Amino acid sequence: MPNDHLADFAHPQPPPEGILGVSLKLWIVLARAYESMAKHVAADVAQHGLTIPEFGVLEVLYHKGPQLLGEVQKRVLVSSGGTTFLMDRLVTKGLVERQECPGDRRARYAALTPAGAALMADIFPIHAARIARAVSGLSAPEQKLLTGMLKQLGLGAAEQLLAEESPAPPARRRRTKQVLRG
C-alpha cells in the first residue's frame, strides 16, 4: 500500500527516558524561556527604532567604550558581514562612528557618537528595569545561581563543539619487522 509508511507516524512515540529525556526537556524549556525574554527585549528596543542586534552594539559601546570591530562582532555574536551591516545602519542613524586605529591601518574602532551616548543614557536604565521585571519570577539568589549554571552549560557545549570539530589525531601505523632473507 502506498501510504504504509505513514502508519508509523500515526502512533506517536513517547519521549526518551533517563538523561536523554531530561536533556531534551532542558533544551525545550531553555528555548521557550529565551523566546519569552527575547520578546521583552525586542518590544523594548523597537520603541526606539532599534533591532536587538543594533541595541547590542550600542550596549557594548556604551559599557565598554570604543571597541575594535572584531571585538564588537564577538560580543554581539554576529558574523563579520553582519557586523558591517549593523555598523552601516548605526552610522546612518548617527549613533555610531568608525574611527581609525593608530597602530594598525587595517583595524577600525566603533564608538558611540554624542547622539548615541545620549540615547543610551536615556533608554538603558528603562531597558534594564524591563529585563529585571521579566526575570522577576526568580529571586535574586536564584538568578545568580541560574546565571552560573547557564554559563557552565554554555562553556560545556562550546567544549563539545571544539572536540567534535577538531580533527582526530592520525592513526599510528604499526611497524612490522621485516625479515631479511639472505
Backbone as ProteinMPNN parsed JSONL, in Angstrom:
{"seq_chain_A": "MPNDHLADFAHPQPPPEGILGVSLKLWIVLARAYESMAKHVAADVAQHGLTIPEFGVLEVLYHKGPQLLGEVQKRVLVSSGGTTFLMDRLVTKGLVERQECPGDRRARYAALTPAGAALMADIFPIHAARIARAVSGLSAPEQKLLTGMLKQLGLGAAEQLLAEESPAPPARRRRTKQVLRG", "coords_chain_A": {"N_chain_A": [[0.836, -1.177, 0.0], [0.497, 2.262, -0.77], [0.577, 4.224, 1.278], [1.62, 3.071, 3.537], [3.945, 3.736, 4.93], [3.164, 5.999, 6.276], [1.688, 5.081, 8.364], [3.407, 4.56, 10.434], [3.742, 7.041, 11.607], [1.32, 7.565, 12.694], [1.142, 6.58, 15.19], [2.29, 8.063, 17.816], [5.516, 8.304, 19.333], [6.693, 7.818, 22.633], [8.484, 10.312, 24.546], [12.064, 10.14, 25.041], [13.429, 8.408, 27.879], [15.164, 8.829, 31.043], [18.468, 10.276, 31.079], [18.541, 11.267, 28.476], [15.894, 12.106, 28.039], [15.677, 14.056, 30.044], [17.637, 15.869, 29.185], [16.588, 16.674, 26.682], [14.209, 17.882, 27.56], [15.271, 19.989, 29.08], [16.452, 21.486, 27.005], [14.163, 22.288, 25.551], [12.75, 23.798, 27.474], [14.65, 25.785, 27.985], [14.834, 26.995, 25.434], [12.229, 27.991, 25.145], [12.09, 29.755, 27.307], [14.078, 31.57, 26.537], [12.871, 32.574, 24.211], [10.641, 33.911, 25.293], [11.927, 35.879, 26.845], [13.33, 37.229, 24.824], [11.244, 38.402, 23.443], [10.436, 40.391, 25.231], [12.743, 42.018, 25.196], [12.907, 42.701, 22.449], [10.493, 44.131, 22.093], [10.995, 46.266, 23.785], [13.331, 47.574, 22.71], [12.438, 48.148, 20.161], [10.749, 50.279, 20.468], [12.403, 52.392, 20.244], [13.231, 52.443, 17.697], [15.087, 50.497, 17.074], [16.788, 47.38, 16.422], [17.287, 44.178, 18.04], [20.022, 43.257, 17.609], [21.208, 45.736, 16.847], [20.81, 47.256, 19.159], [22.378, 45.708, 20.828], [24.985, 46.25, 19.873], [25.142, 48.995, 20.475], [24.89, 48.837, 23.256], [27.219, 47.434, 24.006], [29.204, 49.289, 23.243], [28.449, 51.415, 24.837], [28.907, 50.497, 27.439], [31.529, 49.493, 27.358], [33.102, 51.26, 25.967], [34.916, 52.662, 23.104], [35.484, 50.13, 20.678], [37.343, 47.633, 18.922], [36.238, 46.559, 15.725], [36.192, 43.782, 15.401], [36.035, 42.911, 18.039], [33.525, 43.881, 18.744], [31.998, 42.279, 17.071], [32.453, 39.717, 18.24], [31.3, 40.069, 20.756], [28.624, 40.655, 20.225], [27.785, 38.535, 18.84], [27.45, 38.11, 16.013], [27.952, 37.597, 12.488], [30.901, 38.503, 10.558], [30.161, 39.94, 8.261], [27.611, 40.619, 9.083], [28.184, 42.324, 11.185], [29.344, 44.466, 9.824], [27.108, 45.301, 8.351], [25.367, 46.038, 10.487], [26.892, 48.097, 11.627], [26.942, 49.929, 9.49], [24.218, 50.635, 9.391], [23.868, 51.801, 11.935], [25.684, 53.905, 11.788], [24.472, 55.392, 9.752], [22.177, 56.145, 11.132], [23.306, 57.916, 12.811], [24.31, 57.217, 15.29], [26.594, 55.807, 15.841], [30.098, 55.84, 15.144], [32.819, 55.159, 12.934], [36.223, 54.745, 13.692], [39.639, 55.394, 12.99], [42.352, 53.136, 13.601], [45.194, 53.908, 15.281], [47.523, 52.316, 15.487], [47.275, 50.297, 13.602], [46.557, 50.185, 10.343], [44.682, 48.608, 9.088], [42.771, 47.953, 10.951], [39.731, 48.986, 12.576], [37.941, 51.098, 14.771], [34.862, 51.107, 16.585], [32.701, 53.526, 17.821], [30.53, 55.257, 20.07], [28.583, 57.988, 18.982], [28.035, 61.386, 20.118], [25.223, 61.615, 20.043], [24.475, 58.913, 20.078], [25.485, 58.132, 22.588], [23.921, 59.759, 24.238], [21.358, 58.766, 23.669], [21.589, 56.116, 24.666], [22.085, 56.666, 27.366], [19.618, 57.657, 28.067], [17.81, 55.519, 27.477], [18.84, 53.091, 28.466], [18.627, 52.654, 31.359], [15.836, 52.249, 31.617], [15.496, 50.055, 29.976], [17.022, 48.14, 31.371], [15.461, 47.94, 33.674], [13.162, 46.808, 32.591], [14.124, 44.29, 31.841], [14.745, 43.329, 34.379], [12.162, 43.138, 35.469], [11.161, 41.155, 33.78], [12.605, 38.895, 34.514], [11.813, 38.529, 37.067], [10.441, 36.393, 38.09], [12.146, 34.75, 39.35], [14.032, 34.748, 42.362], [16.612, 37.051, 43.495], [18.923, 35.556, 44.457], [18.362, 33.113, 43.143], [18.5, 33.926, 40.483], [21.234, 34.537, 40.291], [22.329, 32.003, 40.743], [21.243, 30.575, 38.558], [22.415, 32.006, 36.461], [25.131, 31.323, 36.771], [24.917, 28.563, 36.327], [23.94, 28.471, 33.685], [26.068, 29.647, 32.375], [28.017, 27.709, 32.808], [26.794, 25.615, 31.417], [26.835, 26.649, 28.78], [29.624, 26.898, 28.347], [30.384, 24.218, 28.538], [28.976, 23.139, 26.358], [30.256, 24.516, 24.3], [32.835, 23.462, 24.531], [32.314, 20.827, 23.781], [31.641, 21.209, 21.094], [34.12, 22.094, 20.08], [35.63, 19.791, 20.51], [34.334, 18.021, 18.797], [34.788, 19.234, 16.358], [37.535, 19.334, 16.057], [40.148, 17.771, 14.324], [40.65, 14.261, 14.359], [43.481, 12.701, 15.842], [46.063, 11.476, 13.705], [46.009, 8.029, 12.846], [48.215, 5.795, 14.384], [50.692, 4.09, 12.738], [51.509, 0.763, 12.807], [54.644, -0.586, 13.103], [56.038, -3.108, 11.302], [58.102, -5.867, 11.646], [60.576, -6.445, 9.401], [61.707, -9.217, 7.841], [64.724, -10.094, 6.774], [65.798, -12.05, 4.269], [68.358, -14.046, 3.294]], "CA_chain_A": [[0.0, 0.0, 0.0], [1.356, 3.428, -0.916], [0.677, 5.053, 2.48], [2.018, 2.27, 4.69], [4.963, 4.43, 5.715], [2.51, 6.993, 7.123], [1.145, 4.409, 9.534], [4.383, 4.688, 11.517], [3.583, 8.345, 12.239], [0.007, 7.618, 13.319], [1.319, 6.175, 16.581], [3.425, 8.832, 18.336], [6.444, 7.626, 20.228], [6.909, 8.579, 23.862], [9.815, 10.899, 24.597], [13.057, 9.272, 25.69], [13.506, 8.451, 29.344], [16.51, 8.957, 31.574], [19.22, 11.503, 30.82], [18.134, 11.816, 27.177], [14.634, 12.822, 28.246], [15.976, 15.245, 30.852], [18.382, 16.792, 28.319], [15.663, 17.25, 25.715], [13.3, 18.767, 28.294], [16.051, 21.186, 29.388], [16.585, 22.27, 25.782], [12.861, 22.879, 25.23], [12.462, 24.831, 28.466], [15.602, 26.862, 27.741], [14.441, 27.682, 24.199], [10.99, 28.751, 25.402], [12.434, 30.872, 28.196], [14.781, 32.551, 25.709], [11.9, 33.217, 23.33], [9.866, 34.856, 26.1], [12.796, 37.003, 27.19], [13.631, 37.963, 23.596], [10.067, 39.226, 23.126], [10.544, 41.587, 26.082], [13.838, 42.853, 24.694], [12.544, 43.222, 21.126], [9.46, 45.153, 22.276], [11.599, 47.432, 24.426], [14.228, 48.316, 21.827], [11.685, 48.593, 18.986], [10.189, 51.601, 20.789], [13.419, 53.396, 19.931], [13.614, 52.261, 16.307], [16.274, 49.643, 17.025], [16.654, 45.933, 16.484], [18.076, 43.603, 19.139], [21.463, 43.351, 17.333], [21.64, 47.136, 16.895], [20.893, 47.623, 20.571], [23.537, 45.001, 21.37], [26.186, 47.021, 19.531], [25.119, 50.225, 21.278], [25.116, 48.486, 24.663], [28.645, 47.114, 24.149], [29.976, 50.531, 23.166], [28.06, 52.241, 25.99], [29.523, 49.986, 28.668], [32.949, 49.156, 27.194], [33.815, 52.312, 25.247], [35.261, 52.283, 21.733], [35.935, 48.746, 20.53], [37.671, 47.174, 17.582], [35.065, 45.93, 15.114], [36.245, 42.352, 15.692], [35.539, 42.718, 19.409], [32.072, 44.086, 18.687], [31.456, 41.07, 16.455], [32.475, 38.632, 19.226], [30.393, 40.352, 21.879], [27.229, 40.708, 19.783], [27.513, 37.226, 18.265], [27.004, 38.149, 14.622], [29.04, 37.338, 11.543], [31.666, 39.682, 10.143], [29.292, 40.698, 7.362], [26.52, 41.158, 9.889], [28.722, 43.459, 11.94], [29.461, 45.575, 8.868], [25.735, 45.75, 8.084], [24.886, 46.751, 11.673], [27.634, 49.35, 11.752], [26.45, 50.842, 8.454], [22.895, 51.141, 9.804], [24.018, 52.686, 13.093], [26.348, 55.124, 11.298], [23.432, 56.139, 9.037], [21.291, 56.711, 12.151], [24.057, 58.918, 13.555], [24.513, 56.758, 16.662], [27.925, 55.199, 15.949], [31.058, 56.253, 14.127], [34.027, 54.348, 12.794], [37.438, 55.52, 13.934], [40.877, 54.73, 12.576], [43.21, 52.593, 14.651], [46.51, 54.488, 15.007], [48.573, 51.307, 15.409], [47.04, 49.308, 12.555], [45.705, 50.814, 9.333], [43.615, 47.69, 8.675], [41.771, 47.837, 12.016], [38.881, 50.16, 12.803], [37.187, 51.117, 16.017], [33.494, 51.609, 16.604], [32.493, 54.36, 19.006], [29.266, 55.978, 20.1], [28.584, 59.43, 18.749], [27.329, 62.026, 21.235], [23.796, 61.253, 19.969], [24.354, 57.52, 20.526], [25.702, 58.097, 24.044], [22.747, 60.375, 24.876], [20.255, 57.807, 23.541], [21.794, 55.013, 25.608], [21.912, 57.18, 28.726], [18.172, 57.792, 28.286], [16.999, 54.3, 27.377], [19.369, 51.896, 29.116], [18.023, 52.366, 32.676], [14.477, 51.718, 31.419], [15.695, 48.712, 29.425], [17.47, 47.275, 32.47], [14.302, 47.71, 34.548], [12.269, 45.864, 31.889], [14.738, 42.965, 31.979], [14.574, 42.927, 35.782], [10.772, 42.691, 35.628], [10.968, 39.912, 33.025], [13.219, 37.772, 35.233], [11.406, 38.597, 38.473], [9.891, 35.115, 38.521], [13.188, 34.147, 40.185], [14.626, 35.654, 43.348], [17.986, 37.457, 43.138], [19.843, 34.417, 44.581], [18.078, 32.135, 42.083], [19.033, 34.492, 39.246], [22.687, 34.358, 40.329], [22.585, 30.577, 40.581], [20.937, 30.213, 37.176], [23.44, 32.626, 35.619], [26.313, 30.463, 36.846], [24.621, 27.279, 35.698], [23.856, 28.656, 32.236], [27.433, 29.871, 31.898], [28.642, 26.378, 32.796], [26.163, 24.882, 30.306], [27.359, 27.19, 27.53], [31.038, 26.535, 28.208], [30.431, 22.777, 28.27], [28.527, 22.924, 24.982], [31.322, 25.016, 23.424], [33.918, 22.472, 24.571], [31.875, 19.691, 22.977], [31.782, 21.588, 19.683], [35.546, 22.074, 19.745], [36.07, 18.396, 20.464], [33.761, 17.408, 17.601], [35.335, 19.873, 15.16], [38.975, 19.137, 15.911], [40.404, 16.504, 13.632], [41.206, 13.184, 15.184], [44.905, 12.516, 15.542], [46.244, 10.397, 12.722], [46.231, 6.706, 13.424], [49.629, 5.405, 14.363], [50.934, 2.879, 11.965], [52.373, -0.198, 13.497], [55.78, -1.027, 12.294], [56.208, -4.562, 11.294], [59.5, -6.269, 11.429], [60.838, -7.083, 8.104], [62.722, -10.273, 7.968], [65.556, -10.137, 5.57], [66.255, -13.417, 3.979], [69.548, -13.934, 2.501]], "C_chain_A": [[0.884, 1.245, 0.0], [1.523, 4.245, 0.361], [1.066, 4.263, 3.722], [3.043, 2.998, 5.562], [4.353, 5.497, 6.627], [1.947, 6.366, 8.387], [2.1, 4.506, 10.718], [4.201, 5.989, 12.288], [2.233, 8.484, 12.942], [0.085, 7.257, 14.796], [2.529, 6.904, 17.149], [4.262, 8.012, 19.314], [6.614, 8.456, 21.497], [8.304, 9.19, 23.842], [10.787, 9.962, 25.3], [13.013, 9.434, 27.204], [14.953, 8.66, 29.76], [17.151, 10.273, 31.188], [18.868, 12.1, 29.468], [16.858, 12.626, 27.307], [14.853, 14.115, 29.021], [16.679, 16.292, 29.984], [17.461, 17.461, 27.301], [14.703, 18.221, 26.377], [14.013, 20.078, 28.643], [16.146, 22.077, 28.161], [15.277, 22.982, 25.448], [12.537, 24.02, 26.189], [13.376, 26.035, 28.249], [15.206, 27.673, 26.501], [13.186, 28.525, 24.421], [11.247, 29.935, 26.32], [13.142, 31.967, 27.404], [13.794, 33.305, 24.822], [11.068, 34.252, 24.089], [10.685, 36.09, 26.446], [13.079, 37.862, 25.961], [12.457, 38.844, 23.187], [10.068, 40.498, 23.967], [11.58, 42.552, 25.514], [13.455, 43.495, 23.362], [11.504, 44.329, 21.242], [10.064, 46.427, 22.852], [12.439, 48.236, 23.441], [13.508, 48.827, 20.58], [11.061, 49.968, 19.221], [11.132, 52.727, 20.388], [13.95, 53.234, 18.505], [14.85, 51.402, 16.121], [15.886, 48.175, 16.962], [17.482, 45.435, 17.67], [19.578, 43.658, 18.818], [21.989, 44.787, 17.35], [21.796, 47.595, 18.344], [22.1, 46.955, 21.218], [24.836, 45.736, 21.093], [26.257, 48.276, 20.392], [25.435, 49.933, 22.742], [26.588, 48.169, 24.908], [29.467, 48.399, 24.179], [29.683, 51.448, 24.351], [28.785, 51.792, 27.255], [31.02, 49.738, 28.555], [33.757, 50.268, 26.531], [34.149, 51.848, 23.843], [35.886, 50.887, 21.687], [36.356, 48.499, 19.092], [36.455, 46.442, 17.015], [35.03, 44.426, 15.371], [35.745, 42.034, 17.086], [34.025, 42.901, 19.469], [31.418, 42.828, 18.137], [31.382, 39.931, 17.462], [31.436, 38.845, 20.319], [28.926, 40.315, 21.48], [26.812, 39.416, 19.099], [26.855, 37.298, 16.891], [28.221, 37.895, 13.738], [29.766, 38.64, 11.217], [30.825, 40.562, 9.224], [28.125, 41.332, 8.095], [26.962, 42.367, 10.694], [28.842, 44.678, 11.029], [28.094, 46.168, 8.578], [25.19, 46.56, 9.261], [25.572, 48.101, 11.827], [27.143, 50.364, 10.718], [25.115, 51.459, 8.866], [23.015, 52.123, 10.96], [24.75, 53.977, 12.73], [25.318, 56.0, 10.592], [22.47, 56.81, 10.022], [21.996, 57.773, 13.0], [24.369, 58.523, 14.983], [25.924, 56.218, 16.905], [28.809, 55.798, 14.864], [32.207, 55.27, 14.104], [35.223, 55.26, 12.997], [38.638, 54.7, 13.5], [41.621, 54.214, 13.8], [44.624, 53.104, 14.373], [47.611, 53.44, 14.814], [48.436, 50.319, 14.265], [46.067, 49.908, 11.542], [44.553, 49.92, 8.9], [42.48, 47.63, 9.694], [40.991, 49.141, 12.151], [38.164, 49.979, 14.121], [35.762, 51.546, 15.732], [33.346, 52.388, 17.904], [31.126, 55.012, 18.916], [29.503, 57.431, 19.725], [27.953, 60.077, 19.981], [25.824, 61.696, 21.235], [23.57, 59.823, 20.44], [24.521, 57.401, 22.033], [24.494, 58.676, 24.773], [21.545, 59.425, 24.816], [20.399, 56.691, 24.565], [21.633, 55.471, 27.053], [20.429, 57.316, 29.065], [17.465, 56.442, 28.379], [17.545, 53.114, 28.16], [18.784, 51.647, 30.503], [16.617, 51.766, 32.57], [14.551, 50.29, 30.886], [16.093, 47.735, 30.537], [16.313, 46.96, 33.413], [13.326, 46.728, 33.902], [12.815, 44.44, 31.999], [14.545, 42.456, 33.407], [13.145, 42.443, 36.04], [10.55, 41.339, 34.954], [11.543, 38.708, 33.759], [12.785, 37.708, 36.698], [10.685, 37.344, 38.967], [10.884, 34.328, 39.369], [13.688, 35.193, 41.172], [16.036, 36.025, 42.888], [18.98, 36.305, 43.336], [19.613, 33.351, 43.503], [18.618, 32.629, 40.737], [20.546, 34.313, 39.177], [23.055, 32.895, 40.098], [22.356, 30.145, 39.13], [21.967, 30.804, 36.218], [24.695, 31.759, 35.602], [26.089, 29.134, 36.149], [24.559, 27.407, 34.176], [25.232, 28.928, 31.635], [28.164, 28.534, 31.787], [28.093, 25.54, 31.64], [26.736, 25.347, 28.974], [28.813, 26.817, 27.297], [31.187, 25.047, 27.882], [30.015, 22.466, 26.841], [29.597, 23.387, 23.991], [32.492, 24.039, 23.381], [33.574, 21.251, 23.719], [32.019, 19.99, 21.489], [33.237, 21.551, 19.251], [36.051, 20.653, 19.607], [35.557, 17.71, 19.195], [34.379, 17.964, 16.323], [36.813, 19.598, 14.967], [39.222, 17.78, 15.257], [41.014, 15.479, 14.584], [42.684, 13.037, 14.849], [45.069, 11.362, 14.563], [46.539, 9.075, 13.425], [47.714, 6.364, 13.323], [49.752, 4.105, 13.599], [51.868, 1.988, 12.756], [53.506, -0.592, 12.566], [55.884, -2.548, 12.404], [57.675, -4.871, 11.032], [59.623, -6.914, 10.06], [61.954, -8.083, 8.298], [63.469, -10.312, 6.652], [66.059, -11.567, 5.377], [67.409, -13.331, 2.997], [69.853, -15.002, 1.576]], "O_chain_A": [[1.903, 1.283, 0.689], [2.546, 4.913, 0.51], [0.865, 4.733, 4.842], [3.011, 2.887, 6.788], [4.953, 5.861, 7.639], [1.75, 7.061, 9.384], [1.666, 4.532, 11.87], [4.474, 6.043, 13.487], [2.029, 9.428, 13.706], [-0.814, 7.595, 15.567], [3.66, 6.444, 16.996], [3.753, 7.142, 20.021], [6.671, 9.683, 21.426], [9.207, 8.655, 23.198], [10.375, 9.092, 26.066], [12.609, 10.474, 27.725], [15.855, 8.668, 28.922], [16.461, 11.273, 30.991], [18.89, 13.322, 29.317], [16.753, 13.717, 26.746], [14.276, 15.15, 28.686], [16.345, 17.475, 30.049], [17.543, 18.669, 27.083], [14.409, 19.277, 25.816], [13.428, 21.154, 28.518], [15.946, 23.288, 28.255], [15.29, 24.162, 25.097], [12.098, 25.087, 25.761], [12.925, 27.178, 28.32], [15.242, 28.903, 26.527], [13.1, 29.651, 23.933], [10.676, 31.008, 26.123], [12.847, 33.15, 27.573], [13.871, 34.527, 24.697], [10.822, 35.346, 23.581], [10.194, 37.215, 26.352], [13.069, 39.09, 26.048], [12.663, 39.926, 22.637], [9.735, 41.571, 23.464], [11.323, 43.748, 25.37], [13.655, 44.694, 23.168], [11.612, 45.354, 20.569], [9.693, 47.533, 22.459], [12.278, 49.453, 23.344], [13.919, 49.833, 20.001], [10.869, 50.733, 18.276], [10.712, 53.871, 20.215], [14.978, 53.807, 18.146], [15.578, 51.55, 15.14], [14.801, 47.782, 17.39], [18.281, 46.182, 18.234], [20.354, 44.071, 19.68], [23.101, 45.029, 17.82], [22.783, 48.236, 18.705], [22.77, 47.555, 22.058], [25.694, 45.839, 21.969], [27.3, 48.585, 20.969], [26.158, 50.689, 23.39], [27.147, 48.594, 25.919], [30.327, 48.572, 25.043], [30.564, 52.172, 24.813], [29.224, 52.623, 28.05], [31.719, 49.769, 29.568], [34.986, 50.214, 26.537], [33.724, 50.771, 23.425], [36.699, 50.52, 22.535], [35.8, 49.081, 18.16], [35.727, 45.78, 17.754], [33.953, 43.855, 15.542], [35.104, 41.005, 17.3], [33.331, 42.159, 20.164], [30.409, 42.362, 18.666], [30.363, 39.245, 17.54], [30.775, 37.9, 20.751], [28.07, 39.982, 22.3], [25.633, 39.214, 18.809], [25.844, 36.644, 16.633], [29.364, 37.97, 14.188], [29.304, 39.729, 11.557], [30.781, 41.781, 9.389], [27.701, 42.442, 7.772], [26.204, 43.322, 10.863], [28.484, 45.789, 11.419], [27.93, 47.388, 8.56], [24.621, 47.635, 9.069], [24.932, 49.112, 12.116], [26.949, 51.535, 11.045], [24.907, 52.662, 8.709], [22.348, 53.157, 10.972], [24.468, 55.03, 13.302], [25.287, 57.212, 10.803], [22.002, 57.921, 9.772], [21.361, 58.449, 13.81], [24.662, 59.384, 15.812], [26.39, 56.178, 18.044], [28.33, 56.209, 13.807], [32.529, 54.634, 15.108], [35.238, 56.401, 12.535], [38.653, 53.476, 13.625], [41.529, 54.782, 14.888], [45.201, 52.771, 13.338], [48.542, 53.67, 14.043], [49.375, 49.576, 13.978], [44.893, 50.115, 11.849], [43.546, 50.417, 8.396], [41.35, 47.293, 9.342], [41.499, 50.231, 11.887], [37.828, 48.867, 14.528], [35.491, 52.256, 14.764], [33.813, 51.954, 18.957], [30.625, 55.286, 17.825], [30.509, 58.027, 20.111], [27.385, 59.369, 20.813], [25.226, 61.52, 22.296], [22.586, 59.544, 21.125], [23.788, 56.658, 22.685], [24.083, 58.15, 25.807], [20.803, 59.293, 25.79], [19.438, 56.355, 25.257], [21.096, 54.731, 27.878], [20.028, 57.114, 30.212], [16.622, 56.238, 29.253], [16.782, 52.206, 28.492], [18.463, 50.499, 30.808], [16.255, 50.88, 33.344], [13.773, 49.424, 31.288], [15.555, 46.631, 30.621], [16.198, 45.835, 33.898], [12.728, 45.904, 34.596], [12.057, 43.496, 32.224], [14.219, 41.288, 33.615], [12.94, 41.455, 36.745], [9.842, 40.482, 35.483], [11.011, 37.605, 33.635], [13.329, 36.924, 37.477], [10.354, 37.251, 40.149], [10.512, 33.358, 40.029], [13.757, 36.38, 40.852], [16.588, 35.385, 41.994], [19.816, 36.085, 42.461], [20.57, 32.756, 43.008], [19.132, 31.839, 39.945], [21.083, 33.974, 38.122], [23.981, 32.59, 39.347], [23.178, 29.435, 38.55], [22.349, 30.146, 35.251], [25.256, 31.493, 34.539], [26.976, 28.636, 35.457], [25.07, 26.547, 33.459], [25.528, 28.493, 30.521], [28.842, 28.265, 30.796], [28.846, 24.837, 30.966], [27.086, 24.523, 28.129], [29.196, 26.461, 26.182], [32.014, 24.665, 27.054], [30.627, 21.625, 26.183], [29.824, 22.74, 22.969], [33.076, 23.811, 22.321], [34.431, 20.708, 23.023], [32.46, 19.139, 20.716], [33.557, 21.036, 18.179], [36.814, 20.345, 18.692], [36.269, 16.908, 18.591], [34.485, 17.256, 15.322], [37.305, 19.624, 13.839], [38.586, 16.782, 15.595], [41.786, 15.811, 15.484], [43.089, 13.229, 13.702], [44.309, 10.394, 14.591], [47.219, 9.023, 14.449], [48.364, 6.614, 12.308], [48.996, 3.157, 13.809], [52.882, 2.431, 13.295], [53.302, -0.89, 11.389], [55.818, -3.136, 13.483], [58.359, -4.182, 10.275], [58.859, -7.797, 9.667], [63.006, -7.781, 8.861], [62.902, -10.533, 5.582], [66.67, -12.166, 6.262], [67.37, -12.604, 2.004], [70.865, -14.943, 0.877]]}, "name": "protein", "num_of_chains": 1, "seq": "MPNDHLADFAHPQPPPEGILGVSLKLWIVLARAYESMAKHVAADVAQHGLTIPEFGVLEVLYHKGPQLLGEVQKRVLVSSGGTTFLMDRLVTKGLVERQECPGDRRARYAALTPAGAALMADIFPIHAARIARAVSGLSAPEQKLLTGMLKQLGLGAAEQLLAEESPAPPARRRRTKQVLRG"}
